[in-house]
Amino acid sequence: MKKTTNPAGLSVQSDPPVVSPRIECGDIVSRSWMTDEFVQQTRHVCSKAYDRDVSVDEAIEILMNVKRLAEVLIKV
C-alpha cells in the first residue's frame, strides 16, 4: 500500500484494504441466528428484487442491516 497526498494536502492510502462483511460484522455469537439456509433464502429473495445475483457477503450484510434497524426500532 502506498501513501499519496490528496488535494487538501492530507496523506491517504491509495489502496484501502478490502474487508469482507463476514469479518466486519463481529463475532460468530452475534450471528448465531443467521443460518446458511436463511442466507440462501435472503440471496434468492434479494436477487429477484435487485434483478441480479446477490452474493453471500451481500446477503449477510443485508441481514445484519435489517437486524440493526429492528434493534433501533425496538429501542424507540
Backbone hydrogen bonds, N-H to C=O, Kabsch-Sander energy under -0.5 kcal/mol:
donor,donor_aa,acceptor,acceptor_aa,energy
4,T,12,V,-3.0
6,N,10,L,-2.5
9,G,6,N,-2.5
12,V,4,T,-3.1
14,S,2,K,-2.6
19,V,17,P,-0.6
23,I,20,S,-0.9
24,E,20,S,-2.3
25,C,21,P,-2.0
26,G,23,I,-0.9
31,R,28,I,-1.2
32,S,29,V,-1.5
34,M,31,R,-1.7
35,T,33,W,-1.2
39,V,35,T,-2.2
40,Q,36,D,-2.5
41,Q,37,E,-2.4
42,T,38,F,-2.3
43,R,39,V,-2.4
44,H,40,Q,-2.3
45,V,41,Q,-2.6
46,C,42,T,-2.8
47,S,43,R,-2.4
48,K,44,H,-1.5
49,A,45,V,-2.0
50,Y,46,C,-2.9
51,D,47,S,-0.9
52,R,47,S,-1.5
59,A,55,S,-2.3
60,I,56,V,-2.4
61,E,57,D,-2.2
62,I,58,E,-2.6
63,L,59,A,-2.5
64,M,60,I,-2.5
65,N,61,E,-2.3
66,V,62,I,-2.4
67,K,63,L,-2.3
68,R,64,M,-2.5
69,L,65,N,-2.3
70,A,66,V,-2.5
71,E,67,K,-2.4
72,V,68,R,-2.1
73,L,69,L,-2.6
74,I,70,A,-2.3
75,K,71,E,-1.6
76,V,72,V,-1.5
